[in-house]
Each structure stands twice: as structure tokens, then as C-alpha cells.
Amino acid sequence: MTPRSAATSRVKPDSATSNGGPERQRLVYLATAISALGGMLFGYDIGVISGAILFIKTEFALSSSAEEVVVSAVLLGSLVGAIAGGMIADRLGRRKLSIVTAAVFGVGAIGAALAPGTGWLIAARLLAGTAIGVASFVAPLYISEIAPVAIRGKLVSVNQVALTSGIVISYLVDYAFAGAQAWRWMFALAVIPAAAFGIGLMFIPDSPRWLVGRGRVDEARAVLKRIRSPDQAERELKEIQSGAAQQKGRWSELLSPTLRPAMIVGVGLAIAQQITGINTVIYYAPTIFKFAGLSSASGAILASVGVGVINVAFTLVAMQLIDKVGRRPLLLVSLAGMALGLIVLGLAFALPQLSGSLGWIAVGSLMVYVGAFAVGLGPVFWLMLSEIYPLRIRGRAMSVGTVANWAANLVVALSFLTLTQVLGKPATFWLYGAVTLGSWVFAYLLVPETKGKTLEQIEAHWRDGKPARDL
């Protein structure tokens, strides 16, 4: 590629960020913040079960296998939501589907809070899971479709900040109610962010790219003029129309030779994000801390708040770097740090009489692992999943990636306690470390850099049949 072509392949920062004034910029930020509340629901539910399960298993006399089912029920529901959500997102629209999602999540949260027994609790968590499965990909999808290209990474990462903040909030709620063992309130309080999410969505515009895809060009133009300068709105509209002029997307197209590289990257990252063990740490953080010598349930939950704070802090770091350093460098550094944390964690557990300073080594390595995840693999996966697919099949393709993510999540959650019993704690964490190193190799060989590219430029790259690494 010549210097001239390299320069013209990227959007100029001025045009990319020109929103035509503070009012338009505020609308973009407001829409991003409201949509990111879907990520907060996702994070709250991930984290709340880690504290609640300590009391649920006693009240309902759960076996280890029953405990895994209660924890994992939301993941099965999320699979269903992700499968159905892709097609619905392309038909109903990102915003309207998110409103439905908020209502369904609220019903599931109330159902879990009122559960008289294990069966009811599992059913309620399945229902909440369907909403989470949809919200987990629709929120970053919507944000990516309204964001200016030069700060798209930063804005999509707001969703990950909201997700990690939801986890911290849930840990604090768990700690606040741990003494009273009022696990029902832990679930019930999720209604508050669900209501804020649903109400807020009524005040933001539809995605202009979705509107063009549905043939509603005048409405798309009106939305773009609310979030861009007039000249930028017309240029962006023409670019969107050019991409949307391709034939209507079909499921079979996901496996076409031109899109296969994008699908491999998206599904590969989806699986890698989970099989490297991150949600094992989130779901079972108090349990892991009890393994490490923190004997009381409330003390283990409080230590888990530290995990959540590290998660938020390093996600904020990633948010500042992702449009400057790029996606690939953060991803590779992240996976290397995660592998190191897991290997040291396994060593700490391998030593006899894990207590005192060794217990704190286990806690410290866990923090390193979480921080490394938060600075790269956490936000980069959801960002790239929202960037690399053509408009006509973006909802379907993101649905497939999200299904793969939740399926891997389910496998990890269902197998963690069993693995620790069969292999032992050290070997379990070393296994996750080996998988993380394999994921680093995958990312190095196949994952492209999308920094500075418009969604339509990325689409044109696949249409021309070029390899992923050449993007």
C-alpha cells in the first residue's frame, strides 16, 4: 500500500469527530450512556449471583451440581436471547428491542426475588437471561452505529465500563445484605437499573444505519443531522446507503468466502473471552477467596468488591487507549497478562497450607488477571464484534458471536467446581492459563486492527476478499 492510499484509507479526525456543536455531541453521549445501561444489567446479574449463592445453597440445601445449575440458568436463557435477538434486532430495531429487553429483565429480577424454591428461581433466572443475552450485543451494536469513527472505540467501551460498574454495584449490594442473608433483595434491586434503561430508551433516536437498512432514508437523515454537522450527515448517509445497497442479508451469507474471515475472528474472540475463565472469577470470586483463606462469607464478598474495582479501573484505562493505541496491541498485552496471573494463581494454590502471605499471593494474582482482562479482552471483544460485520447482516452476525460467547460461558460456569474437584485447584487454573496462551496465538495470527476505519470501509475490505490481517 502506498503512503497516499494508506492515508486516504482512514477518515480524517476532524470529519470523524465533527458533530456540529456541543448539543449534537451531548446527544451522542446521552444515547451512549442510556444504551450502556443494558451493559449494567448484564454486569449486575453476573455479579449478584456470586454473593447470593452463598445463602441460597444453604436455604434450599443445594448440592454442588444444583448450585451450578442455579448459577448457570441465566446463561442458558442468554443463549436463547442471543439466538432470537439477532434477527429481531434487524427487524424491530435496536432501540425498540432494548425497551422490550428492559421489561423482560425486570420481570425476571422480581421473579427471582420472590422464588419459593429452586425450580422457580431457575425459571426466573432463565427469563432474566433471555433479556441479558439480547442486551449484551444490542447495546454495543447500537453505540457503534451512532458513534463518530474517531471515538467509536471509546464510546463502545462505555458499555464495558457500565458492565463492570454493574458488577461492582452488585458486589456492594451483596455485602450490604450479607449479614441479614437477604439474598432476595440482592435480586430485587436490579429492577432500578432496568427501569432507568427502559425509560431512557424512549428519549434517544433509532440507529441511522438500521433506518437506512429498512429503507427509511429520510428518518435516517433526520437522525444524522441531530448527531452530526449537516455536511458530515450527508457524507455519512451516502456512505451508509452505499453499503446498504448490497443484497439483503441472509443467514447463509455468514459462511460465504468473503465473510468467513470476519466470522472466524468474531466467533474466535467470543469463545476466547469466556474459556480463558473470566466469568469463573466473577461468578465464584467469593468462593475462590474462601479457598484462599478468607473464612467468612461477608469477608469474601468484600474482597470481591476489590476485584470489581480493579475491573472498572482498568476498563477506564482501556477506554482512553483503545482509539489511540489500537485494538490489537491492547488485546495481545491483555492475554499475556491474564496468562501470567493464572499461572501464578495456580502456583499459589499448589503450595500446601494456603494461608497468610500465600493466600494474599493468590488474591494478588487474581487481581492481575482481572486487570489484564479489563484492559483488553473485555472491551475489545464487544467493540470488534460490533465493527467487523456488514450492515445487512450485522444483527445476525453479532447474534452468532454472542451465542458462541454465552455457550462458552455456560460450559465454563457448569464445569468450574467439577474441574476443581477432579483436577484440583492448581491444575484448573493452569488449564485456563494454557487456553489463554492459545488465545494469544489466535489473536496474533488472525485478529485485524480496525482503529480509524469507518464501518463501511471495514465492510468494503471483506467485500474485496482481502485477508483479515490486511485490514
N, C-alpha and C positions, 0 to 999 in steps of 0.2 A: 504494500500500500504506500503510495507517495505521500509526502508531507501534506500536499494540498488536499488529497482525498481524505486523509486522516483527520484533517482539521474540519472539513465540511461534513464529516460523518457524525459530528456531535453538534448539539444545539448550543448556540451562544448563551452564556449565562444570563445576559440582560434579557433576551427574549424569553428564556426559560422561566425566569422568576418574575417577569413583569405581570403583575396582577392589576395594574392600572390604578393603584392607590390603596391607602390603608383600609378603606371599607371593604373592598374586594378581598384583600388579604385576610381580613378578620373573618369573612365568611368561610374562606377555605379552612382556616384554623378551627373555627367553630364546628364546621362539618366533620373535620378530622377528629376533634375531641369527642363529639357526640357518638360518632361511629365507633370510636375506640372503646366506648363503654361496653360494647359487645365483647371485647377482649377482657375487660374487667370481670364480666360474668364468668367467662372461661376460667380466668385465674382464680376467682373466689371459689368456684366449685372444686377446682383441682386441690386447693389448699385446705378447704374447710373439712374435708373428709379425713385428713391426716390427724386432726385433733379429735373429731367426733368419734372416729372408730375406736379410740381407746376406751370410750364409755359405752358405745353401742355394743361392742363384743361382750361386755360384762352384763349389760341389761338383757340382751337377747341370747346370752350364752352361746356365742358363735364359735364354731370350730375354725381352724386356720383356712380351710377351703371355703367355708361360708363367709369368712371375713374378706377373702379375696374377691368373692362374687359381689358383695356389697360395695367394695371399693371400685370394682371394675364395671358395675352395671351402667354407670354413666358413660363409659367408653363404648359399650355395645350400642347404647342409644345414639351416641355421637356418630358411630358408623352409619346407622340408618339415616340420620340427619344429613350427613355429608353426601351419601349416595343420592338422596332425593333432592338435596339442596342445589346441586349444580344446574340441573335442568330448570328448576323453579326460579333460580336467580336470573337465568337468561330470559325467562318468560314473564315473570311477575315483576322483576326488577330488584335491584339490591336493597333499596330503601324500604319498599313495602314488605319484602320478605323479612327484613330485620325487625320490623314492627311486630309481625307475627311471632318471630323468634322470642322477642322480649316477653310477650304474653305467655307463651308456652313455658318458658323458663320460670316465670313467676308461679304458675300453677304447679310445676314440678317441685319448686322450693317449698311451697306451702304443704304439698302432699308429703314430702319427706319429714317436715316438722311435725306433722300430725300422725305419722306412721305408728299403728298399734303393734306391729310385728315385722318380722324380716321380709315377708312377701310384699307387704305394702311399701316398705322402704325401698326395696329393689325396683318395684314398678315406678315409684315416684322418681327415682334416680335415672331410670331408663327414659322417662319423659323429659326430664331436665337435660339429659344427654342429647336428645334429638335437637334441642334448641342450641346447645353448645356446639354440636357438630356443624350446624349451619353458620352460627356466629363466628366460628373460628376461621372460616375462609371468606365469608361475605364482608366482614369489616375491613381486612386488608385489601380486598378486591375493590371495594368502593373508594377507599382512600387513594389507592394507586391510580384510579380513573379520574380523580378530580385534582390531583396534585400537580404542580409545575414540575417539569422534569428535573431541574437542578436541585430540588429539595424533596424529591419523591421518596428517596430512601429515608430521610429524616422524618417525614410525615408518616410513612407506613410504620416506622419504628415506634411511633406514638402508641400504636396498637399493642406492641410488645411491652412498652412501659406500663400501659393500663393493665395488661395481663399480669405482669409481675407485681404491680401495686395491688391487684386483686388478691394475689397470693398472700402478700404481707398483711393486708386487712383481715383476711380470713384467719391467719395465724393469731393476730391480736384478738380477734373475736373468740377464737378457740381458747386462748389464755384467759380472757376475761370471764368466760363461763366454765372454765375447767374445774374450779373449786366447787361450784354448785352442781357439776356434772349435768348442766342444762344443755345437752347437745342439740335439743330440738330448736333452741334459739339460734344456734350456730347456722342451721339451715334456713330458718325463717327470715333472718335479717337480709338474705340475698334478694328479697322482694324489693328492697330500697333501690339498689342499682338497676334492677330490671325495670322498675317504674320510670326511673330517670332516663334510661336508654329509650324506652318506648315513647315517652312523651317528647324527648328531644328530637327524635327522628322525624316528627311531624313538622319541624321548623327548618329542615335543611332540604336542598334540591336533590332531584334524581341525578344519577350519573349521566353526564352528557354522552359518554361513549355508549352506554346502554340505550339511551334515547335514539341515537343515530342507528344503532343496530336494529331497532324496532321501527325504523322509518319515520321517526318523529323529529325531523331535522330542525324545524322552526323552534320546537321546545328546547332542543339541544343548544341551538344558537343563543336562545334567551338565557339558559343556564351559564354558558360560557361567558357571556357578556357580564354576568354577575360576579364571576370569579377571575376574569382576565380583562386586560385592556381591550378596546374594540378591535384594534388591528390584530393583536395576538389571538383574540377569539376567532376571527375569520380564518387566520392561518391554521389554527389548530383544528377548526371544524373541517377545513378542506383535507387536512391530513387524516383525520378520523374517517371521513367519507371515503377516502381513497382505500383505506384498509378494509372498511365495511363493504366495499363494492365487490369483494370476492364472494364466491358462492356461499350459501347458507351452511353453517357448520353442522357436521354430522358426527355421531359417536365414532364411526369407523375411521374418520379422519385423524383421530388421535394416534393411530398406529401407522399413518402414512409415512413414507420415507422422509418427507420434508420436516415433519413434526416429531419424528421418533427421537431425535437428539434432545429436544426440549422435554419430552415425556420422561426420558431416562434421567435427565437432570432433576426434574421436579419430583418424580417418584423416589429416586435415589436419595435426595435430600430429606424427603418426607420420612422415609424409613430410618435414615441415619439419625435424624433428630431424636427419635424415640429409642432405638435399640442401643444407643450409647448410654441409656439409663437415667436420663434426667428426671422423668416423672416418677421413677422409683424413689429418688431422693425427695421429691415433693410430697408424694403420697405417704411415704413411710419415714419421713425425716424424724419425727419424734421417736419412732421405733428404732431407727439407726442410732440416735443419741442415747437411747436406753441401752442398746448394745454396747455403746462406748462408755457407759458407766454413770449416766445421769438417771438416777433411780426413779424419781417422782415423775408422774405424767405431766404435771404443770411445768416442772423444770425442763423437761424435754421439749414441750411445746414452746416455751420461752426461747430456748436455744434455736428452735426452728425459725423464730422471728428473725434471728440473725442471718439465717440462710436467705430469707425473703428480702431483707435489706440489701444484702450483697447482690442479689439478683436484680433489684431495681437500680442500684447504683451503677453497676456495670452495663446495664441496658441503656442508661442515660449516657454513658461514655460512648457506647456503640452508636447511639443516635447522633452524636456530634461528629463521629468519624466516618460514618458509612457513605456519605456523599463526597468526602474528601479523600480518604484512603482507598475506598472501593470495597466491593463485597468480598472478592476472593481473598485478599490479604487478611481481613478480619476472620473469615471462615477458617483459613489454614492455621492461624495463630490460636484460634479458639479450640479447634480439635486437638492440637498439640498440648495445650494446657489442660484440657479435660483428661486426656490420656495420662498425663503426669499425675494429676490429682487422684485418679482411680487406682493407679499402680501404688502410690504411697498409702492410700486408704486401705488397700488390700494388705500391704506390709504391716500397717498398724494393727489390723485385726489378726494377722498371722502370729504376732508375738503373744506369748502366754500372759495371762493376768492383765488383760487390757484395762488399765486404770491409771489414775494420776496423769502424768505427763503423756503417756502413750494414748490415753483417751483424748487428750487435747490435740495430739497429732492427728488422730482420726477426724476430729472436728475441723481442724485447720485444713486438712487435705480436701475435706468435703466443701469447705468454703472456696478453695482454689478451683475446684471442679465447677462449682456453680457460677463463680465469677467468669471463668473461661467460657462457659456455655453462653452466658448472658451477653458477652461482648461480641459474639459471632454467630454461632449456630442457631441460637434462639431467634434473633431478629432477622438474620439473613435468609433463613428458610422461607418465612412467610413473605418477605419482600420479594424474593426471586420468584416464588410461586405466583405472585400477582403481576410479575413483569414479563415473563418469558413466553406467554401464550397469545395467539392472535385473538382479536376481539370476538370473532364469530363463534369461537369455541372456548372462550376464556372461562366462563362459568363451569362448563362441563369438565375442562381440563383441571381446573382448581379443585373441583369436586373429587376427581380421581386421586390427585395428590393428597387431599385431606383424608380421603378414605384410607389410603396407604398409611398415612400418619397415625390415624386413630387405631387401625388394625395392629400396627407395630406397638402402639401404646398399650393396647389391650393385652397383647402377648406378654409384654414386659411386666405389666401390673399383675397378671394372673400367675406369672412364673417366679416372681422375686422371692417370696417366702419359701416356695418349694425348692428353688435353687440353693438358698442359704442352708436348708435342711439336708439336701443331697450332696452338694459340693462343699459346703462350708462357706462362711462369710468371705474369707480371703479370696478363694478361687472364684466366687461370684463376682467380686469387684475386678479381679484380674481379667475375667471373661469380658466384662464390659469395656475394660481398658483395651483389650485386643481388638474388639469390634470398633472402638473409637479410632485406633490406628488404621484399620482397614478403611474406615470412612475418610480419613485424611488422604489416603491414596486415591480414593474415588474422587474427592474434591479437587485434588491436584491435577488429575488427568482429564477430567470431564467438565467441571463447572466453569462457565464463562464469566466474564466481567460485564456487567450491564450498566455501570456507573456512567451517567451523562448521555445515555441513549433514550430517545422517546420510545414509547410503547410501539409506535408504528414502525420505527427503524428496526426494532428487535423483530417485529413480525416480518418485515421485508427480508431480513437476514435468513430466517428459516425458509421463506418462500423461494429464495435464490439457491437453496440446497447447500448452504455453507456449514462447515463443522461448528460445533458449539464453542470450542476454544478460540475460533477466529472472530467471535463477536466483538 
